[in-house]
Amino acid sequence: MPKDTTCTGQQYSASTPYKLKGFRYLMGYHSRVCKLILSKTNQPYIYIDLNCGAGYQPDYRKFGDEALGSPIIALQELNRQGIEPICHFCDANEESLEILKRTVEKLKLKCEARYWLGDNKDSLLNISQDLTSSQFQGLVYSDPNGKQDFPIREIKEVFQLSQMRRVDLLMNVATTYVKRWESNPKANWEVYSLEEIITGHGKEKIFVRKPENPSLKWTFIYATNWAKQKDLTKIQLYSVDGDIDKGILDHLFNPKSNPLPGIYEDGSVSIQGNLNFDIQNSDVLDSEE
Ligand SMILES: C[S@@+](CC[C@H](N)C(=O)[O-])C[C@H]1O[C@@H](n2cnc3c(N)ncnc32)[C@H](O)[C@@H]1O
């Protein structure tokens, strides 16, 4: 898979557009649903990006992609619905946070932002001690690099707080990496099983996206306590309780014995071809709300 590294050290691969377009779509959807709730409750929207990166990646253009990363995409979609979120942007790279700060200002994005330099496990626990409202709507986004170190236990701890009950979770996961590391003695960081990453956050409803390719299997795990949350079929995000997701989970956990429909044995056909990448936002999503 072609891979490259941007000036701030973020990697770009063939999987990146799948992630970014899926993220924009999901943020557009989330913003629209939460706008309706917030108009009745007046609660603040909190957006916690655990691996925010620089937000602006001009290097992405050389791959023909948009130059924006998750924090800017999230703010654009939220502001478009008139939501001015409380943002906590976490990253271990100081330069990335500096670029992000400048980009948020330059694009005049509306939010109340705090920037957390360091390990996101510590940042998340510090953020949780600083929650100023009795109840938030919002989203926590976890998008680690190939090392796949999810702060899943800290996420679970924070979601046990009553203020965070209505805050949802999105994780971008290369499930092959997780499975590769979960029992590897050479890993020098805390590793978790794929099962813990999918189910260990404490949210009631879980959705898994059809993976982008047959080797690394990048996918989204989305989790919420909102009982009415439906599948987001436009980005192939399905509830783990349904038949479609049972097939996806079989494929993620037992890839050899259960090939995903649409992917041939030699891996030559990527399901990416089935996706409608023309969708730039979620305005066509009425049927999924
Ligand atoms: C895949 S990139 C994030 C991309 C970003 N979400 C986007 O959409 O553009 C992963 C980021 O995590 C950061 N990172 C790696 N380990 C970290 C840690 N333990 N705590 C916080 N940030 C970390 C890296 O500096 C990098 O910016």
The ligand as an ORCA input file, in Angstrom:
! r2SCAN-3c Opt
* xyz 0 1
  C      -3.274      9.298     12.517
  S      -2.679     10.788     13.186
  C      -4.153     11.696     13.507
  C      -4.779     12.261     12.310
  C      -5.903     13.216     12.572
  N      -6.924     12.615     13.400
  C      -6.475     13.673     11.233
  O      -7.605     13.314     10.901
  O      -5.773     14.395     10.545
  C      -2.194     10.306     14.819
  C      -1.773     11.461     15.706
  O      -1.663     10.950     17.035
  C      -0.589     11.605     17.662
  N      -0.183     10.731     18.799
  C       0.500      9.571     18.758
  N       0.572      9.026     19.984
  C      -0.105      9.857     20.824
  C      -0.392      9.838     22.210
  N       0.018      8.836     22.996
  N      -1.111     10.838     22.736
  C      -1.568     11.858     21.939
  N      -1.314     11.920     20.615
  C      -0.596     10.941     20.059
  C       0.443     11.801     16.580
  O       1.308     12.886     16.892
  C      -0.430     12.097     15.364
  O      -0.634     13.478     15.187
*
